[in-house]
Amino acid sequence: MDLSNIFDMLKNPQALRAQAEEMQKKMSAIHATGQAGGGMVKITLSGTMELLECYISPELSEFKDIPLLQDLIRAAHHNAAEKVKEAIQNEFAGSLSGFGPGMPFGNLPGMAV
């Protein structure tokens, strides 16, 4: 994307705002579930990285190794976050490809630009 396209976009703030709102809706609609411990811990995140669901298997309710349980939760969250980033990349690959680092949306975590 060259500078003239960016300036054209900035000339029409309503269209830019509408496009940003549409992207936000699409990102909110993305859901991804990550898991750890063979599915004993599952985390579901939205495309905006909002935690939607946290499942811990009943088998772990009497689990005494709290640090290991914490690691499983972190691993499931990381797995879900990677899936969200991949889904965002797939959803917006064409529309964000011209943005570089430092430009809007160009520095989303995990985005290859």
C-alpha positions as CSV (number, residue, x, y, z in Angstrom):
1,M,0.0,0.0,0.0
2,D,1.5,3.3,-1.0
3,L,1.1,6.7,0.8
4,S,-1.5,8.0,-1.7
5,N,-3.8,5.1,-0.7
6,I,-3.3,6.0,3.0
7,F,-4.1,9.7,2.4
8,D,-7.2,8.7,0.4
9,M,-8.4,6.7,3.3
10,L,-7.7,9.5,5.7
11,K,-9.8,11.9,3.5
12,N,-12.9,9.9,4.3
13,P,-13.0,9.3,8.1
14,Q,-16.5,7.9,8.1
15,A,-15.5,5.2,5.6
16,L,-12.4,4.5,7.7
17,R,-14.4,4.3,10.9
18,A,-17.0,2.0,9.2
19,Q,-14.2,-0.3,8.0
20,A,-12.6,-0.4,11.4
21,E,-16.0,-1.3,13.0
22,E,-16.5,-4.0,10.4
23,M,-13.0,-5.4,11.2
24,Q,-13.8,-5.3,14.9
25,K,-17.0,-7.2,14.4
26,K,-15.1,-9.8,12.3
27,M,-12.5,-10.1,15.0
28,S,-15.1,-10.5,17.8
29,A,-16.8,-13.3,15.8
30,I,-13.6,-15.3,15.7
31,H,-13.4,-18.0,18.4
32,A,-10.6,-20.4,19.1
33,T,-10.1,-23.0,21.7
34,G,-6.7,-24.1,22.9
35,Q,-6.0,-27.1,25.1
36,A,-3.4,-28.6,27.3
37,G,-2.9,-31.8,29.2
38,G,-4.7,-33.9,26.6
39,G,-7.8,-31.7,26.7
40,M,-8.0,-31.6,30.5
41,V,-7.7,-27.8,30.3
42,K,-9.3,-25.8,27.6
43,I,-9.4,-22.1,27.0
44,T,-11.6,-20.3,24.4
45,L,-10.7,-16.8,23.3
46,S,-12.4,-14.4,20.9
47,G,-10.5,-12.6,18.1
48,T,-10.1,-9.7,20.5
49,M,-8.4,-12.0,23.0
50,E,-11.4,-11.9,25.4
51,L,-11.5,-15.0,27.5
52,L,-14.8,-16.6,26.7
53,E,-14.5,-19.9,28.4
54,C,-12.2,-21.8,30.7
55,Y,-12.7,-25.5,31.2
56,I,-10.8,-27.6,33.8
57,S,-11.6,-31.3,33.8
58,P,-13.3,-32.5,37.0
59,E,-10.3,-34.9,37.3
60,L,-8.2,-32.0,38.2
61,S,-10.4,-30.7,41.0
62,E,-8.4,-32.5,43.6
63,F,-5.1,-31.9,41.9
64,K,-2.5,-31.0,44.5
65,D,0.3,-29.8,42.1
66,I,-0.9,-26.2,41.7
67,P,2.2,-25.0,39.7
68,L,1.6,-27.8,37.1
69,L,-2.1,-26.8,36.9
70,Q,-1.1,-23.2,36.4
71,D,1.3,-24.3,33.6
72,L,-1.5,-26.3,31.9
73,I,-3.8,-23.2,32.0
74,R,-1.0,-21.0,30.6
75,A,-0.3,-23.6,27.9
76,A,-4.0,-23.8,26.9
77,H,-4.2,-20.0,26.8
78,H,-1.1,-19.8,24.6
79,N,-2.5,-22.5,22.3
80,A,-5.8,-20.6,21.9
81,A,-4.0,-17.3,21.3
82,E,-1.9,-18.8,18.5
83,K,-5.1,-20.1,16.9
84,V,-6.7,-16.7,17.2
85,K,-3.7,-15.0,15.6
86,E,-3.7,-17.6,12.8
87,A,-7.5,-17.0,12.2
88,I,-7.0,-13.2,12.1
89,Q,-4.2,-13.6,9.6
90,N,-6.4,-15.8,7.4
91,E,-9.4,-13.5,7.7
92,F,-7.5,-10.3,7.0
93,A,-4.6,-11.5,4.9
94,G,-5.6,-9.4,1.8
95,S,-6.9,-6.3,3.6
96,L,-3.9,-5.9,5.9
97,S,-1.0,-7.0,3.7
98,G,-0.1,-3.5,2.7
99,F,0.3,-2.3,6.3
100,G,3.8,-2.4,7.7
101,P,5.0,-2.1,11.3
102,G,4.1,1.2,12.9
103,M,1.0,1.5,10.6
104,P,-2.6,0.7,11.9
105,F,-3.0,-3.0,12.3
106,G,0.6,-3.6,11.1
107,N,1.9,-4.6,14.4
108,L,-0.7,-7.1,15.6
109,P,1.0,-9.8,17.6
110,G,1.8,-12.7,15.4
111,M,1.0,-11.0,12.2
112,A,3.5,-11.6,9.4
113,V,3.9,-8.5,7.3
